Amino acid sequence: MLKNVCKLFITIVVFSSSLYAGSTGKITGQITDSDIGEGLPGANVIVQGTNLGAAADADGHYTILNVPPGLYTINISFIGYQNVLYKNVRVNVDFTTRIDQALSPSAVEMAGIEVFGERNPLVRQDLTNTLVAVTAEQINALPVDQIRDVIALQAGIVQDNAGALHIRGGRSNEVAFQVNGVSINNPLSNLQGVGIATNAVQEVSVSTGTFSAEYGNALSGVVNFVTKDGGQDYHASFRSYTGGNFSSRDDIFYEIDDVDLLNHKRSEWTLSGPVPLLGKKFTFFASGVLENDDGHLRGMRVFDREEIGFIFGDFLVIDPFGDSGRAGFADGDREVVPMVTSESINLTAKLTWKLDPRLKLTYDLLLDDGERFRSSNFRRYRFNPDGRPKTFSNGINHSFGITHTLSNRMFYTLKFGAAFTHDRTHVFEDAFDPRYVRSFDSAITNNLIAPTDYLAGGTSLDRSFDKTRSLTGKWDMIFQANPVHELKFGAEFQHHRLKSETFTLIHSVNFNPEDGSKIFDQPDPCRDMFGDDPCIPLPSLDEDFTDYQFFDREPIQAAAYFLDKMELSKNFILNIGARYEYLDTRAFYNPNLAGTVDDGVEKIENQKKSTPKHRFAPRLSLSFPITAQGIIRFSYGHFYQNPRFSQIYRNPRFEDFKFTQTPTFGNANLEPQRSIQYEMGLQQQLSDDFKVDFTIFYKDVTNLVENRRVVAGEVGAQKNFNVVTNISYSNVKGFTLSLQKRRAPGGILSGTFDYTFQVGEGAFDDPLSLAINTRSDRDSEQSLVPLSFDRTHTLNGTLTLSKPNNWAISAIGNLWTGTPYTPSLPSQVQAVDFETRSARREINKNLDIKLEKFFNPKGVRFSIFMQIENVLDSINERSVHTNTGSSLTSLQESNNPRRFDALRNRIAFEQQFLGESNIFPEQFLDDFYQREDWLGPPREIRWGLSFEF
């Protein structure tokens, strides 16, 4: 046992996690004599309001490391010289702020000179790869309430039709998210695992494309959040709004003209300062956000969930046994119901204890809890809303940190983290809840009202649960060896525990009609011959129960990096680094699936333990001046990312369904995915307040994970299956153009313009397009097609007119070309084979604005504001009918005009003789092909207030 503990400790020290990110910047420069130009050894440079500072060396050079992001005043002094106060000095994460100052000799004591620095430097001399730092002030100025909305505005980033972010043609799970240098990615999906509120963020840095050796396990980009610290004084803030939809699109969105001013509500607060009774060295920051959104899609409770439809010949009988009231009638109250709703609460807390100027302890807490109904269930459950499944998501992250400054030129950090996520989807929490309603063959799709997509009663019987626990220990050191070389080292180890369970409840399996006995021993399941109570289809009860999937795995990850940042002159920066990464999935896989389909792919003798994966990633980047205000940069690197663990551990039982259907097998021995990236860029400051940034990039991605169809088995008994494998590839090329106009002193105007041109292509993501026939050794021919989320042109702009502490008007505008799709025509119209993704959806456009008025009574800053989302009430099509390229029309309307005649006749008959229709209103047949759920949200207006003191 002791030996294993020692090995674990050594591993923690030697390796580093793939998701480390910096959370501080540095200040450096040279202090000289204004008369003779020589350095002043021993000159003092102090960051006011902090314990940070440095003394100049023999040549007058100084460096202050480990400076949190923010605005500072720098005090520069030397005996016999006039003091200088350098105000409004901006420090950003992972950047160097350079302050060179010449001091004037003074024989008598004189008042200090005040110098004002750049609050937000336009040109970063040490920017060697694309990295944008967005501050809390910029976030607060824009009409946004989610951090992701700010990230989406940056050049090189596009949103897909579901709203997920893609960086330079990468998938949405190819981004590393960190808070204060610690990963918050969910290891199962590699997506962001816990939310963070805008009011908790001091700065967010976004690296698109190439990034330094500090970062790993990401093919496309890194997003690093730095949260706020508590100060020496108490501060508090509160902000709240409410709003609803004000749209003229009532011909498209059902009941949208019924305005609810409380449809979308959000409240957020912060509190910070010294911890009571513990002195000003122990501070705290806390924030919270509570949000409730009923969305814009509406349904109607026509059916109660107990009302199961029964097909009698060509005739549909609703609730034939009267389980919900009147036999043969739909007994729903026909109340209009919001269908895509969400509720969430987010809490953050940060404790900081500065024991002395050289030692700081921190504790960070992130907590995110939410529940929502997914839009994917809107159509099916529109008239049976009580049968919908709901998704619950919980995430909590703990992080303990130690920052120890060994000298003015060296410090290290130790961090220990514990992250937990719990995601689940079901109708009722208890699998044996008596409110679950049986459906024929345990398939709710048997309750569909033909020929529509609508369900008549029933409850979803699908249930899924995912739980993760990630323990992290990491060490990082920064050493300013001399004015030229800044050295960084890092080491981290991560241990995960991942649990996943999915199954569909079944009925009528536990009752023996001959003697009334139970067949299976489960807690109170399936008590009668009608199967009114559900049963979990555990394979231990019956080998024919094939749908149950469960795994419990404990993989480990590690990595190590080294980086030398060489500031060869004031403007010439060279970064050379390398990264080693390690993964052990600690699971079994079948290396010969095709050869064992007849023998049994699940047999232990046909399986083999996965082998650890090692990879080495070099990185190089540089920047150098071409004019007084112009800088060229170049970067190159190899980047790796582990496959999602949900892919690695898929179908852990190797269930083959006896090949009556096509099974998919995971692969615990997958190789890491790899991208090689190149980038060249130019920063050019055109005036004191205006700059342009131009970047060209290329990315080649190999070993991408996709499902591949395999045809195997004996000639007379063909057996097909899918296997998760490193078969796919893609490449992305393009350029970005960014313009920034900052507000001039005394001015009111600021703005940004970001344009991305991108061509992203990849191999087919259809298993059949990647098929291989092992009996004939024939592979399907592969070719590049547009990526499903690719947008050729993306244009984002922001504009702000403001008079600080008085009023502000801000706007965000977006113009995006549509994503590709494969067109089609009904076979009876014309038999045409279209090229894959050869057509594009319509252009998307959007405009959001915010108006805010500030009041400043003594000691309090108060404001009222109005925010309008989708000001123009634009129709943005996210999904389309492939035979028209439109969300609102389909060729089926003219090709099959009599499709709903039987239902229309029934509605007319019931209204005439019964006085009411037994099913949904006829207007939903008229608008059947008009898919409002495929459109972006209509106009929403919000009103709110805020105050802080």
N, C-alpha and C positions, 0 to 999 in steps of 0.2 A: 504494500500500500504506500509506504513512504517513498519507495522508488518511483511509483507512478506520479505521486504528487510533485516530486522533484522534476520529473520530465515535463509535467504540465507547466511548472514555474519557468523552466528554461525556455519552453516554447513561447510563453507569453512575452518573455524578454526579447526573444530572437525574431519573432514574426510580427507583422503588423496587419491590421485589418484592411480590407479593400476599400473601406469607406471613411478614411480619415480626412479631415479638412481643417484648415487653419481657422482661427477665430479672432486673430489679432493682426495688426500691422506694425510698422516700425517707422521711426523718425531718424533721419541721419543727415549729415552735412559737415561743413567745416567752418570754424570760427577764426577769422583773421583780423589783423591790424589794418585799419582803413588807409593808413599812411604808407606802410611799406609792403603790405600784402602778405606778410608771413603769418603762419598759424600761431594761435595763442594757446599754448599748452596749459591745461588746468582750468580753462574757461568752463563755467557751469551752465548747463542747459537743463531747465526744470519744466516739467509739464504741470502747470498750476492746477491745484485741486486734486492731485494724485500724489502717490509716493514715487512716481517715475522721474528719472533724470539721469544725467551722465556728465562726466568731466571729460574735456577734450584731451587727446593724446599729445605727443610731442609735436605733431604737425598740425594740431588744431582740429583733427577729425574726431567726431563723436557719433555714437549710435545708441538709440533708446529702443530696446526690444519690448515685445509683449504689450503693445499699446492697444487697448480695446477700440473698436471703431467709434467715431464721434468727432465733435468739434472741440478744439482745445485752444488755450492760450499758452504760449511758450515764453518763458522768462530766460533771457540770455544775459549773463553778467560775468564780469572779470574785474578784479581790483585795478583801479586806475583808469577804467574805461566806462563810458556811458552805457547804462543798461538799455536793453531793447526788449519790448513786449511784442511778441508776434501773435496777433489775434486771428480768430476764425481759421485755424489750421485744421483741415479735414484729414482724418486718418481712416483708411479703408482696409478691410480684411485682405491679407496677402499682398498688399501694395507697400511700397516705400514712399514716404513723404519726405522730400528733401528740402532742408532749410539751410542755406549758406548765408552767413551774416558777417559783415565787416563792422567791427566796433571802433568807435572814435575815442582816442585818448582824451582824458579829462582830468585836469589837475585838481579841480574842486568838484564837490558833489553836485550833480545836476539831475533834473527830472528825467525819467526814462523816456525813450522814444517809442511811440506806438506804431507798429507796422501791421497792415491788414493783409493776411494771406488769402489764398483762393479757397472759398468754402467748398467748392467742388471743382477740382482741377479738370480742365477740359482734355488736356493731353497728358497721358500717363507715360512717363519715360521708361518705366519698367514693365509696361504691358507687352508681353511677348507672345501671348495667345489671347483669343477673344474671351474677355471676362468683363461683365458689367456689374457694377455695384449699385444697388438701389437702396436709398436711405429711407428711414422712417418718415422724414419730411416729404419726400417725393411720393411715398405711398399715400400719406394722408391728403395730399393735394388732389389726387385723381379720383374719379367716380368709380371706385372699386371697393369691395368689402372682402375679397378673397385674395390671398397672396398669389395664387395661380393666375389670376387675371393680370397681375403686374408682370409675372414671368412670361406670359403669352405674348406680351408686347415687344419682346426683344427680338432683334434680327436673328434669323436662323431657326426660329421656333415657329411651328405651325400647330394648329388644333385640328384634330380629326372631327368627323361628324358626330361623335359621341362626347366631344369636349376634351378628350385626352391630349396631352402635350407630346409633341415629337420634335426632337432636336436634330437638325440636319439629316432628315430622312431616316432616323432611327426609330425603332419601336418605342412605345410609351413606357416599357419597362427597362429601357436602357439608360436610365438616368439615376444617379446616386443622390439621395437626399440626406442631408445632415443637419443637426441642430447643435451648435457650439462644438462642432468637430466630431459628433457621434452619430452613427447611422440611425435613421428612422425608417428605413425600408423594411417592408414585410418580406421575410426570406422566402415565403411560399410563392408569392407573385412577383417579387422585386419591385412592387409599386410602393408609393409612400404609405407607410403603415399607420401614421398618426398625424392628425391635422395640427396646424399651428395658426393662431389668430394674428391678424395684422397688427393689433395693438401691442403684441408682445415682442415684435421684431424691431431691433435696432438697425439691422442692415441685412439684406439678402444679396449674395453674390451668385451670379449665374455664369458658369463656364460652358460655352457651346463649342463642341468639337474637341480640338486638342486641349489637354490640360496637363499639369505637371505631374511628376512622379509621386507626389503626396496622395494622389487620388487613384482609385482603382475600382474594379468590379463594375465598370460602366463603359459602354461602347460609344455613348453619344454625348453625355454632358454631366455636369455636377451642379447641384443647387445647395448652397450652404446658408443656413439661417443663423444669425447671431442674435440672441435675445437680450433684452434690456437688463441692466443692473439697477439695484436700488442705490439711491444717493444718500447724502448726509442729511437731507431734509425730507420731510414727508410730502408726498405728492399723490394726488388721486385724480381720476378722470372717469367720466361716464358718457356713453354715446348710445343712442337708441333711435330706431326708425320703424315705421310701419308703412305698408303700401299695398297696392293692388293693381290689377290689369285695367288699363284704359285703352281698349283697342276698337278699331272700326271693322275688324275682321270677323264679325259675328256670323258671316256666311260660311266661315271655315271652322272657327273654334266654338264648340257648343257651349252655350250659356256664358260666353265671354262678356256679354253686355250686362250681366248681373254683377256689378262692381262690389267687391268686398274690400273695404279699406283696411281690414286686418288680415288680409290673405297672406302677407309675408311680413314677419316680425323678427327683429334682431336687436339685442341689447348686449353691450360690452362694457367692461369696467377694468380699471387698473388701480393698484395701490402699491406704494413703494416708500422706502425710507429705512432708517435704522431699526433694528429689532428692539422693542421696548426692554429696558432694564439691562441690556447687554452692551451698551456703548455704541459709538459710531463706527467701530471697526467691523461690526456684524450687521449687515444690511439685507434687505429682502426686496423682491419684486414679485407681484402676483397679478394675474389677469384672468378674466373669464369672458366667455362669449356664449350666449344662449340664442338659438335661432330656430324658427318654426316657419316652414314654407309649404303652403297648400298647392303650389303649382298652378298651371293654367289648363290642365286636361281634366275634363269632367265625365263622369259616368252616371248611371241611373240604377238604383236598386230595384230592378224588375223582378228578379228571382231571389228568394232566400236560398241559402246554401243547401238546405235539406231537399230542395225541389229538383229531383233528378228527372231529366227528360227520358221518355221511353218511346222507342220507335216501333210503331205497329204498322207494318207494311210501308206505305208511303206517308203515313200519318204520324205526326209528333204529338205525343201525350205528355203534358206537363204535370209532374207530381201525381202520378197515377194512384198512389196510396194515401194521399193527403197528409204526408208527414209534416208539412208546413202549414196546414190549414185546410182549405177547400180542395178536395181531390180533383185533379184535372185543371187546376187554375194556378197561375203564378200569383203568389201572395206577397211579393215584395211591396214596400211602401212607396216605391217610385220616387224616392227622395234623390235629388241631385247630389252626387258624392264626388269630392276631389279624389283623383285616382293616383297621382304621382306626388305624394307628400313626403316631407322629411322633417325630422327633429334632430337637433344636435346640441351638445354642450361641450365646450372646450375649456380646459383650465391649464394654466402654466404657473409655475412657481420657481423662484431662483433665490437661493441663499448664498451670500458671499461673506466669508470671514477672513479678514486681512490680519493675520496674527502679528506680522511685522512687515516692514517694507519688502522683504524678500520671500515671504511665504504666504500663499493665498489658498484657501479651501473653498470649494463651491459644491452646491447640490442643485441639480436641475430636475424638475418634474414636469412631464407633459401628460395630460389626460384628455382623451377624446372619446366621447360616447355618442352614438347616433343610431337612428333607425329610419328606414325609408321603404316606400313601395317603389319598385323599379318600373321605369317606363316600358320595358319589354313585356310587362304583364297587362298593360293598359287595354289593348285591343281585345284580348281573349276574355278578360274578366269585366268588361265594361258594364255589363248588366247583371253581374254576379260579384259585386265588389267584396263581399264578406268571405269569398273563397280564395282570395289572393294570398300568396305568401309574402311575408315581410322580411327584410334583411336588417339584421342588427350587427353593429360593428363597435367593438371596444378596443381601445389601445391605451397603453400606459408605458411610459419610459422613465426610468430612474437613471441618473448619472451623477457620480461622485468624482470630483476632480481635485488634484493637488498641483499647484503651480509653484515651483521653487526656483528662484533666481540665484544662481551660483555666483554670478558676477555681472558687471555691466554688459558683458559680451556673451553671456551664456545663461540659458534657463531651460528647464525641462518641465513637462507635464505628465502626470499619471492620471488616467481615467479608468473608472470601472462602471460599467453600465449593465442594466437589466431591462429588457424590453419585452412586453407581452402584448399579443393581439388575440382577439377572439371574435371571429366572424361566423354568423349562422343565419340560415334562411329557413323559415318554416311558417306555417299558419298559426299553430299553437305550440307553446313551449314544451308541453308534455306530449310525447309521442303517443300516449294512450289516452289523450283527452277525448272524452265521449262526443265532443262537438265535431270531430272529424267525420266526414260523410263518405260512405263507400261509393265507388263508381264501378261500373261493369268492367271486369278484368283489371281492377285497380288502376284504370287509366281515365283521367278526367276528360281526356279528349273524346271519349265516347259520349260525352254530354253536349257536344257541339250541335248547334242548330243548323242542320244542312240547308242550303249550301253556303252558310256564313262562317265567320271566324268566332262567333259568339257562343259562350257557354250558358247553358240553362242549368244552374245549380251545381252543387258539388264543391269540394275543397281540394286544393292542391295537396297531393300526398307525398311530394318530394321534400326531402330534408337534407341539409348539408351543414357541416360544422368544421371549422378550421381553427386550430389553436397553435400559437407559436410562442416560444420563449427563447430569447437570445441573451446570452451572458457574454460580456465583452471586457477585456482588460487590455489597455494600450499604454504605450510610452512613446513620447516624442521629445526631441531635443533640437534646439536651435543654437548655433554657435557662430558668432561673428568673429571669424578667425583674424581678420584684418579688414581695413576699409574696402577691400576688393571682394573677399570671399565670405559669403554667408552659407553655412553648411546646415543641412537639415537631415535628421535621421528619424526613423519611426519604426515602431513594432507593435503589433496587436494580434490578439487571438480571439476567435469567436467560437462559441459552442452553442448550437441550436438544438432545441427539441421541437419537433413538428408533428402535429397530430391532425389527421383529416378523416372525416367520415361522411359518406354520402349514401343515400338509399331512398327507395320509394316504399312507403307503407303498403301492405297488402291486406286483403280481407278474405274471409271464408276459407281459412286454411287450418284452423285449430280445433274444429269441432268434428267429432266422429259421429255421424248420424246414426250408426248402428247401436252404440251403447251410451252416447252422450258424453264420452270422456274427452279430455284434452289430448291432443296429439303432441304439442310442444309445451314446455314449461317456461312460460314468460309471464311477467307481472300482468295479470288480469287482461289477457288479450282475447280477442275474437270469441266472445262468450256464447254466441248463438249461431244457428245455421245460416242466418242472413248476413253474418259477418259485420255486424254493426260496430264492432270494436276493431281497431287496427292491430297489425302485427308487424314487428320488425323482421325482415327476411334474413336472419343470420344464417350464414352457410353452415354453422355448426349444428343447426336444426335440420337442415335439408340441403343436400348438395345441389338440388335444382334451384335453390335461391341464388341467382347469379348476379343480381344487381347491387348487392351490398359491397361497398368498398371501404377499407379502413387501413391506415398506416400510422405508425408511431416510429419516427426515425430521429437520429441524433448525429447529424453531420457536423464537421468542423471546418473552419476556414482560417487562413492565416496569410500574412504577407509581410514584406519588409521593403523599405525604400531608402534611397539616398539621393540627395539633391544638393548641387552646388550652384548657388546663385552668384554669378560673378558680375559685379558692377565695375567694369573695366575702366570706365570713365563716368562722368556725370550723366552721359546719355547712352552709353553702349552697355547693354545688358546681355549676358549669355547664361542660360540655364541648361545644365547637363544633369540628367538624373536617370535612374533605373529603378525598376520595381520587380520584386519576386513575389509570386502569389501561389497559394497552395489550397487545394480542396480535397477532402476525403468524404464521400457520400455515405460510406459505411453501410452498404446495402448489397444485395445480390441482384444479378441480372442474368439473362439467358443469352450467351454469345452466339447461339445457333438456333434462333427461333424457326427459321425456314426448315431446318433439318430435323426438328423435333415436333412438328405439328401432328405427326401421326403417332409418335411415341408418348407425347404429353409435355407441353412446354412448361407446365407448372412443377414437374418432378424435380426434387432437390438435386438429383444427380446430373440434371441438365443445366444447373445454375452455377454461377461462379461469382466470387466476391469481387466488388469493384476495386480498382487500383487508384491510389492517390494521384492527383493531377498537379503538375508543376508547370509554371510558365514564367518567362522572363521578358520584361517589357522595357525597352530603352525609350527615353524621351529627350528631345533636344528642342530648344527654342531660343530666339535672340531678337533683339531690337536695336536699332541704331538710327541716328538722325540723318536726314537728308537736307533739311532746312532748319532755320532757327525754331520753327514751330511744327515741323513735320518729322514723323518717325515711321520707319519701315519695320515690319516684324515678320518673322518666319518661324514656323514650328512644324515638327514632325514627331510622330510617335506610334508605338504599338500599344493597343489597348485590348484588354481581355474582360470577359464577363462570364460568370458561371451561368449555366442554364437554370431556369426556374426550377425550384425543388418540386413544384407541383407537376412538372414534366418528368423530372427524374424518377419520382416515386409513383407515377401513374399506374393504376392497375397492379398493385403490389402482389395480388394473389395469382397473377398470370391467368386470370379467368378468360377462357377462350369461347365461352357460350356454345361450346360444341360446334363452333363455326356455322351455326344457323344464322348468325349475324356477324358483322365484321368487327372483331375486337381490336382495341388499341393497347399496345404494350409500352410502358415506360422503359427507361434505360438508365440505370444507376451508373453506367460507365461512360456517359457522354463527355465529350471533350469541351473545354471552354470555347466560347465564341470569340472571334478575333476581328479587330478592325485595324487597318493601317491608314493613318490620316495625314494629310498635308494641308497647310494653311499659309497664306501670305496676305498681309494686310498693311494698310496705310492709315495713320492718324495725321490729320492736318488741321491746325487751328487757323481759321481764316480771319478772325477778329478776336477782340477781347472776350466776346460772349458767344462765339459761333465756331463749331468744328464739324468736320466730316470724317467718317471712318468707312473705308472700303476694304472688303475682305473677299478673297476667292478661296474655295476649299474643294477638296476631293477626298472621298472616303471609300475604301474597298473593304467589304465585310465578307468573311468566310466562316465556315463552320456554324452557320446559323441553324437553329434547331427547328425542324418541321416534322410533320407526320408523313411517312412514306408508305405507300401501298405495296405490299408484297404478295405475289401469287405463288403459292407453294402447294405441297401435298402430292399425292399420287395422281397420275394422269386421269384416272377415272373418278377421283374424289378431290377435286380442286378445293383448296382452302385458302381464303384471302384474309389478310389482317393488315393493320397499320402498326408501324413501329416509330417511336420517337427517335430521331437520329440527326446527326450533323450533316444534313444534305443540302441545305439551302445557302444562297449567297446573294449579295446585292452590292450595288455601288451608287454613290450619290455625288453629284457635282453641282456647283453653283456659285453664286456670289451674293454678298449682302452689301447694302449701302445704308449708312446711318448718318443722320444729321441731327445735331443738337444745338438748340438756342437756349441759353440760360438767361435768367432775368438779370439785367444790368442793374448796378446800384441806382436806386431811385426809380427804376423802370417797373413795368407791370407785366411784360410779355415773356413767356418761356414756352418751349415746345420741343417735340422730337418727331422725327420721321424715320421709319425703319422699313426697308424694302428687302425682300428675299426672293431671288430667282433660284429655282432648284429643280433638278431633274433626278428623281429617285427611281431606280429600277431594281427588280429582284426576280429570283426564280419563282415559279408558281407556288402558291401556298395550298394548293389542292392536292391531297394524297395521291389521287389518280394521275395527276400530272407528273408526279415523281415516282411512278410505279416501276417495279422491277419484277420480271417473271423469272424466278430462280430455276425453273425447269428448263427454260430455253436460254437463260442468261441474257434476256433482252431488256434493255433499259428504255424508259420513255425519253424521248428527246426533250431536252430542257432548253428554254430560251428566256430572255429577260422580258418582263412586262412591267408596266408602271406599278409602283407600290400602291396599295389600296388607300393609303392615307396621304399620298403625295399631292401637294398643291404647287403648281408651277410658279405662280406669282402670289406673294403675300405682302400686303401693305398695311402697316399700322402707324397711326399718328396720334400725338397728344398735343393739346394746346391749353395753356393756363394763362388767364389774366387775373392778376391779384394785386392787392394792396395789403401787405402783411398786417394782421391784427385788425383788419377793417372789412374787407370783402374778397371773395374769390369766385371765379367762374372757370371751370375746367371741362374739357371734352376729350373723348377717345373715339377715334374713327378707325374702322377696319374695312378692308376690301380684299377678298380672297377669291382666287379661282377655285372652281369646284374640283372635287376628288373624282378619280376615274371609276367607271363601272363597265360591265359587259352588257351591251344592248342585246335585245332579243325580240323575236316576233312570234306570235302564236303559230303553231305548225299549220293550222288550217288557213292562215293568211298567206304565208310564204315560208318555205323551208330555207332558212339562211343561217349559216354558221358565221357568227361575228368573231373578230379577233378579241382575245381576252383584254378587258379594260381599255377598249379602243374609243370609248366615249367619255365625256366629262359632264358632271352636274353643272348647274347654273352657278354664276358668280354669287358669293355671299357678301353682303354689305351690312354694316351696323354703325350706329352712332349713339353714344352715351354722353350725358352731360350732368354736371353737378353745379348748383348755385348755393353759395354759403355766405352768410352775413355774421360777422363776429361782433361781440360786445365785450367790453373789458371793465366791468366794475372792479372795485378795489379788491385785489387778491384772487380774482376769479376770471377765467377766460371762458366766455359763453358763446355759443353759436346756434343758429337755426339753419337748416339746409333742406334742399329739395334735390333729389337725384332721379333722373329719367333713364331707364334702360330701353334701348331700341326706340329712340326718339321718333324715327320715321315710320315705325310700325312695319318694318320690312319683312317680307316673306323669304326666309332662307331655307332652302330644301336640303335636308341632310340625307335622306334616303329617297329613292325614286322607283316608280314602276319602270322596269327595264325596257318595256315595249314602247314607252313614250318619253322617258327621261324626265318625267314630272312626278311630283308627289300627289298631285290633285286630279290627274286624269289617267285612264288606262284604256288600251285598245279593247279590253274585255267588255267595256260598256257597249260598244257597237258590234263586237264580234259575237257576243252572247247576250243579246238584249232581253231575252226571256228568262234569264237565270233565276230571278226572284218572283216569277209569276205566282207560283204556288203559295209562297208566303204572303204576297200581297192579297191574294184572294182570301186567304185565311183571316188576315187582319180586317179586311172589309166585311167578311161574314160575321166575325165576332163583334165588331162595332155595331153592326146592324141589328143582330139578334140578342146580343148580350149587353150591349151598351158600353162595352170596353174591350180593348184588345188584350188578349192573353199573353202577348209577347211585347217586344219593344215597339216604339212608334215607327211608322213607315218612313219617316224622314231619314232614318239611319240606313235604309235600303237605297234611298235616292242618293245619299252621300257615301255609299259603301267604299268607293274607290278614292274618296277624298281623304287622304291620310294625314290628319292633323298631328298625329304623333310622330310623323316624319319631318315636321317643321321645327325651326327654332322658335323660342318663346316670343309672344307678341309684346307690345309696349307695356312697361310697368313703371308706375310713378310712386316714389317713396317720399315721405316727409319725416324729418327727424330733428333732434337737438343733441347738443353735446356741451359738456362743461368740464373744466379742469382747474385744479388749484394746487 
